[in-house]
Amino acid sequence: MVITRKNVEYMSDFLKSEKVFADRKVFYLDLKENDRGRVLKITEDVNGRRDTIMLPMSALQEFVDTLDEFLDYEEEEE
């Protein structure tokens, strides 16, 4: 993927990117690849303050399964 910033083009290691908007937050989900493999980079932006985690693809299914458990729990509580 080629990205342009300030009229400079460079190759990005991003394979796919998505944004999720929630309240006053923006979550950036970026699938990246480096010499060690693929990772999902999740960045939370709240009024310009950013926090990021890097999730190896080898852990992604367990992460998704755990999120599903939280969703199931939330539905049971309603």
C-alpha positions as CSV (number, residue, x, y, z in Angstrom):
1,M,0.0,0.0,0.0
2,V,1.3,3.4,-0.9
3,I,0.6,6.3,1.6
4,T,1.1,10.0,0.9
5,R,1.9,12.4,3.7
6,K,3.1,16.0,3.1
7,N,3.6,15.1,-0.6
8,V,6.0,12.2,0.2
9,E,5.0,8.7,-0.9
10,Y,6.3,5.7,0.9
11,M,5.4,2.0,1.1
12,S,3.4,1.0,4.2
13,D,3.5,-2.3,5.9
14,F,-0.3,-2.0,6.5
15,L,-2.3,-4.7,4.7
16,K,-5.7,-3.5,5.8
17,S,-7.0,-0.6,7.9
18,E,-10.4,0.1,9.4
19,K,-11.8,2.8,11.8
20,V,-14.5,2.2,14.5
21,F,-16.2,5.2,16.1
22,A,-17.5,4.9,19.7
23,D,-18.7,7.9,21.6
24,R,-15.8,10.4,21.6
25,K,-13.3,7.7,20.7
26,V,-11.9,6.5,17.5
27,F,-10.4,3.0,17.3
28,Y,-7.9,2.3,14.4
29,L,-7.5,-1.4,13.5
30,D,-4.5,-2.0,11.2
31,L,-3.3,-5.3,10.0
32,K,0.4,-5.1,9.5
33,E,3.2,-7.4,8.4
34,N,6.8,-7.4,9.4
35,D,9.7,-9.8,9.4
36,R,8.2,-11.7,12.4
37,G,4.8,-12.1,10.8
38,R,1.4,-10.4,10.9
39,V,0.0,-8.4,13.8
40,L,-3.2,-6.5,14.5
41,K,-2.4,-3.0,15.7
42,I,-5.3,-1.5,17.7
43,T,-5.0,2.2,18.5
44,E,-7.5,4.2,20.6
45,D,-7.6,7.9,20.0
46,V,-9.4,10.1,22.5
47,N,-9.1,13.8,21.7
48,G,-5.6,13.3,20.3
49,R,-4.3,11.0,23.1
50,R,-3.4,7.6,21.7
51,D,-2.9,4.2,23.2
52,T,-1.8,1.2,21.2
53,I,-1.6,-2.5,21.6
54,M,0.0,-5.0,19.1
55,L,-1.8,-8.3,18.9
56,P,0.0,-11.2,17.1
57,M,-2.2,-13.0,14.7
58,S,-1.5,-16.2,16.6
59,A,-3.4,-14.8,19.5
60,L,-6.3,-13.2,17.5
61,Q,-8.7,-16.1,17.6
62,E,-8.4,-16.4,21.4
63,F,-8.9,-12.6,21.7
64,V,-12.0,-12.7,19.5
65,D,-13.4,-15.7,21.5
66,T,-12.9,-13.8,24.7
67,L,-14.7,-10.7,23.3
68,D,-17.5,-13.0,22.2
69,E,-17.8,-14.2,25.8
70,F,-18.0,-10.6,27.0
71,L,-20.8,-9.9,24.5
72,D,-22.7,-13.1,25.6
73,Y,-22.4,-12.0,29.3
74,E,-23.6,-8.5,28.4
75,E,-26.7,-10.0,26.6
76,E,-27.4,-12.2,29.6
77,E,-27.4,-9.2,31.9
78,E,-30.0,-7.3,29.9
